[in-house]
């Protein structure tokens, strides 16, 4: 066998080119490690420990709303209210794909994907969880093939299966640039991807955009067998601030309520658009833990106030999501609408159904 033929066979068998990984940090970037871990590389939240919450809904949290039409109580719902989006003149076009996934078209002509997960969890976890009630979803409102292949950058908040799916990396391909938390790149297949691993409060430019990686109050893990975890907190987690000529879009990622929201505002200033999670905060047996790492609707409203958001777009509810720790797929939206009124929140809401878009 001639060497060129053998080389081609080896190339095909071993795959394509190696990934390019850049570790992005600045002198004032921040990272925190667990104090009590035997492994010094396990990450920690900025503000660990027991939490107190300024506001908690305790009764009539899920009252029906004339703004939400449901086929069954609190499920199979759509938002039907009339809305006039605030005229912020930011130039950000925001499309909610379902759960935590967003497609963003920016004023400079670039496009971004946040936490793209088109269908289910990665194999083999998806197969295993088919036996568990609530761990399958309807497909999200996936962008067109042209939009996917021409995406300029993909940003991931953390490595949990409902936010990071390797099948979707293959769809996007290596043309896009990837922005991920520290310790994340090892989860990518070796296929020529350009990956920026970032610490909290680090920044990198993309065209006319400044991309800032910011803290969240959460955790990270991947599992091979249900309830058998590996890589606990070996990769960082966080959110993103996208800045274009002084106007800012904030994506919180999965997070509980903590002082990090105030830190972000102090570091970067007021946020124009805030994409905030409002679901997966409730579990009958583990309620305290779920809320520790996932904001309730009222927590998100308080965080939006601390960020001085000019408009808040919620996510995490919906018909293209999983029933992950919440009463149902839509009760979080009902709770948000009720608490927005009860708290007399001055933060404008703009509610999207999956696949809908708004230009702000």
N, C-alpha and C positions, 0 to 999 in steps of 0.2 A: 504494500500500500504506500503510495507516495505521501510525502509529508504534508503538502497542502490539503489533501483530502482528509488526512488524519487530523490536522488542525481544525478543519471545518467541523468534523464530527465532535471533537472535544469542545469547540465553541458552542455548538448546539446543545450538547449534553449539560454543560456547565452553566449555560445561560449567557446573558449579555454582559455589558460592562458594569464595573463596580459603581456604586453610588458616590457622589461627591458631597461630603458633609462639612459644613462650616459651623463652628461653635461661636455664637454671637453673644458678646457681653461688652459692657462698658464699665468704666471705673465705679459708677454708682449703681450698677446692677446688684440684685439681691437674690440670694438663695438661702434656704434654711434646711438643715438636716435634723433628723430625729435624735434627741438626746439619749433615749433609752434603747436604741437599736444596736444589736451586735454588729450590724453592717453599717459602717459610717457613711455609705452612699445612699441611704434611704432618706427620702425627702420628707419634710414636715410643712404644715401650714404656718403662715406667719404668726397667727394668733390661735394657737391650740388651747385646749382646756374647755371647761364648762362654759356654756353660753347662757346669757339672759336675752330675751327678745322684747323690744319695746311694745309690740302689739301682737296679740294673738286672737284670732277669731274663735269663739267658743260655742256660739249657737247661731242658728239660721245662716250658716255659712254658704249654703248651696241653694238659696232660693231661686226658683225659676225666674228668668229674665225675658222680657219682650224682645230683647235684642238677640236672643239665641233661640233657634228653632231646633228641637230634638225629636227624632223618631221614637225614642224611648227615653225615660227620665234620665237626664244627664249624659246620655250617650247618643252616638250617631247624630251629632249636632253640627249646625253651621251658624256662624255669626251673620245676622241679617240686618243689623242696624245700619242706618245711614251715617256716613262719616265724611267729613271734609278734612283731609290731611293738612296739618299746619304748613304754611309756606315758608320753609326754612331756607330755601335756595342753596342747599348743600350740593345738589347734583348727584347724590347717592340714590340709585335705583335698587330697591330691596325686594327680593322675591323669596317667600318662605316655601321651602320644599317639603316640610314636615319634620316633626320632632325638633332636632337642633340644627338642621341643615338649612343653609341660606345660600342663594346665588346673588352676588352683589356686583352691579355695574357702577364703576366709579367715574367721577367727573373727567379724569384724564384718559378715559377710554379703556382702561384695564378692567378685568373681571376677576372676581374672587369666589371661591367656594369655602364656606365655613362648615366643618364637621360633616362632610358628605357621606351619607349612608343611604343607599337607594332602596334596599329591601330589608334583608334579615341580618342576623349576626354572621360572622365568619364561620366556616366549617372548622372543626367538628362541633363547636358549641351550639350552632344553630340546630343541628340535627338532634343533639341531646335535649335542648330546651323545647323541642316540639312536643315533648311529653309533659311540659309544665304549662299550666294555664296562664295565659297572658303574655307569653314570650314569643309571640309571632305578631306580625303587623301587616297591614295592607301596604303595598309599595307607595313610596312618597311621590311627589310631583317632580319627577326627575327632569333636568334640563334636556334640551335637544342634543343629539350627537355632535352637532357643530359647536354648540356652546361648550360642551364638555371638552372636546378635543382642542378648543381654542382658549380655554381658561388660562389666565396668566399665572395665578397662584392659588394654592390650596392651603388653608390654615386649620390646624387641628388643636383642640383645647386639651385633650387627654386621650389615653389609650383604651378607655372602656369601649366595649364592642358596639354600643349604640351610638358612638361618636367617631369610630375609626374602623373602617372595613377595607380589607386588602383587595377585595374584588373591585371596589370602586377606584382604588389606586391604579389598577390595571386599565380601567376604562379611561381615566384621565390621561395616563401615560406620563412620559418623562419630559414632555415639552414644557409643562408647567413647572414653576418653582414652588417648593414646599417649605412651609414655616411650621415648626413643631416645638414642643417643650424639650428641655434638656433631658437626655437619656432615651429619647423616642426613636431615633433613627435606626436602631438595631431591629425594630419591628418591620422595617421595609424590606421587601425582596431586593436582591442585588440586580438592578435592571437599569442603571444609568440615571437614577433620580438625583436631582439637585436639592439638597435638604439643608435648611438652616435650623440648627438646634439653639434655642434661645433660653436665657435665664430671665427671671422676673425683672421688669423695668429695663430691658434691653431693646434696642431699636435697629431697624434696617430699612433702607429705602427700596422702593419698587416703582420705577418710573417717577411720577410726581408725588407718590404716596410715601408717607412715613408709617411704618408698621411697628407698633409697640406691643411687646408681650408683657402682660400684667398679671398679678396674683389672682387666684381664686381660693376659696376655702373648700377643698375637696380631697380626693385621694386618687391613686391610680393602681390598676392591676389588670392582668389578663389571666384567663382561666382556660385550662384544657378539658377538665372534667367539672361539671357543675358543683360549686361550693368547694372546689379544691383550687386555691389561688396560687399563682406564681408571680414573681416580679412585683410583689407588693411595694408600692411607692418607690420603685427603682427608676421611674420616669416622672418628670415634673408634670404639673397641671396648671392651667391658668385661663385667662381670657385675652382679648385683643382690642387694641385701640387703633383704628385706621384714621389717619389724619391727612387731610388735603387742604393746604393753604389756610390753616387755622381752624378748619371745621372737622369735627370728630364723630366717628361712629364707634360705638362700644359694643362688643360681643362678650357677654359675661362668662360663657362656658358653664358647665355644671358647677354650682357653688352654693354653700350655705352663707348665711348672713354673718359678717364680721367687720372689723374696722378697716379691712383692706379696701372697701369701696371709698372711704374717705381718703385713704392714702392715694388712690388712683386720681381722684379729683385734685388733690393738692399737687400731685406731680404734673398732670397734663392739663388741668383746667376743666371747665364745664363741658359736658358732653351734649352734642346736638341730637344724636339718635342713639337710643339704648335698646339693644336686643337682650331681653331679660327672661330667664327661665322662671316658670311659675308652677311646675308640676313635680311629681315623684317625691313629695315631702312627707307622705303619710304611709304608715305601715302599722297594723294593729299590734304586732309583737315588738317592733323595733322603731317606734315612733320618734323617740329622742334622737336616735342615730340618723334616721332619714332626714329629719329637719336639720341636723348638724351639718349635713353636706348638700342639702337641696333647699333653696328658698321657698317658703310659702308665698302665695300672692302678696300678702301684706309685707313680708320681708322684702320682696322685690320692689314694692312701692316705696318703702323706706330707703332702700339702696338707691333707687332712681332719684329720690330727693337729695340724697347725699352727693350724688354725681351731678346734680343740677341738670338733669336731662330735659331737653326741650320737647321730646316725645319719647314714649316707651312703647316698643313693639314686643308683646309677650310671645313665648314659644314653649314647647314641651307638651302642650295639650294636643288634641286633634284626633282625626280619624286615621291618620297614617302614623301612629305611634304605638308604643307598647304600654300595657297597664303595669308600669313599673313603680309599685309602691303607692299609687294614688287610689282613691275610691273608684274612679272610672276615668275614661280618657278625656272627659270634658268637664268634670266637676271643678277642676282648677280654674277654668275660664269663668264659670259662674261665681266662684269665690272671689276672683279678681274683680269682677264687675261690682259685686256687693261691697267688697272692702274698699274699693276706690271711692264709692259713694259714702260709706260709713266714716272713712278716715278723712273725708273732704280733701282728697289729694288734689293738688294743683298741677300734677304732672299729666299732660294730655296722653291718652291712650290711642293707639291705632291698631285695631284688631284685624288680623289676616286669617283667612282660611288657607289650607294647603294649596299651593300653586298660585296664589294671588300675589300681586306686586304693588308697590307704591314708590313714587319718586318724591323725595323730600328735599 
